[in-house]
Amino acid sequence: MHAFAPRRVTPVPRLARAATGSAHAELPLRTRGHHLMPMSTLVPRYTAEEVRRFPDDRLRYEVIRGELVVTPAPGTVHQRAVLELARRLQEYLKTHVIGEALPAPFEVEFTEDSAVQPDILVILDPQCDRLTAARLYGPPALIVEVVSYSSKRTDRLHKRRLYSEEGVPEYWIVDTEARHIERWRLGATNAEIVTQALAWQPVASLPALTIDLDELFHVVWTGLESGPW
């Protein structure tokens, strides 16, 4: 048994086509008997288990409080940012033997109707009892999302709210175009906008990890003419 038990929810009928996040997904229509409910009363609701059965079509399917979020495959800048940050985090965690960093696609299930695949998540030793071969149950120590044009609203609003409600201690929103990281700590009402050096100290007795953002974003945008130089 896991110490963290996802809360049960009651699914309700959903629309045949759910337009959520940044893409459309053709989904089964659930009806009762031979009668359709009026369109105004149909609300798309999904469980984590239902979303896991969706096809592997290069789209990222997530569910937040029962609402489906569909995101297309990311671009070069996004993937470079994920790779560079995951590498720095993993090196730090491995050096101090305190946990690990996992990049997407990897699932975090918070509740029966909320399962997401953050770009990067950090699991420290205290969370390891909730880690399985398939997913993590409950909040990790840190979540990192690299925003793209299609994910800005989801990352800054829906996911931020979910992570706060579910007790994620720290959440970084990486904006590669603005070249900053929006750092949210649990309980904060505003983000700390970090533009130079980001220091992260998950264990008070250990030295902090310091990430030079100028160097990070230089690597991320190297060779790409569309970068905001």
URMOUR-V55958 format. One line per field, one symbol per residue. burial: I if it has 16 or more other ideal C-beta (glycine too) atoms within 10 Angstrom, else O. A space follows every 10 residues. Layout:
burial->???
//
This chain:
burial->OOOIOIOOIO OOOIIOOIOI IIIOIOIOOO OOOOOOOOOO OIOIIIIIOI IOOOOOOOII IIIIOIIIII IOOIOOIIII IIOIIIOIII OIIOOOOIIO IIIIOIIIII IIIIIIIIII IIIIOOIOOI IOOOOIIIII IIIIIIIIOO IOOIIIOIII OIIOOIOIII IIIIIIOOII IIIIOOOOOO IOOIOOOIOI OIOOOOOOIO IOIOOIIOOI IOOOOOOOO
//
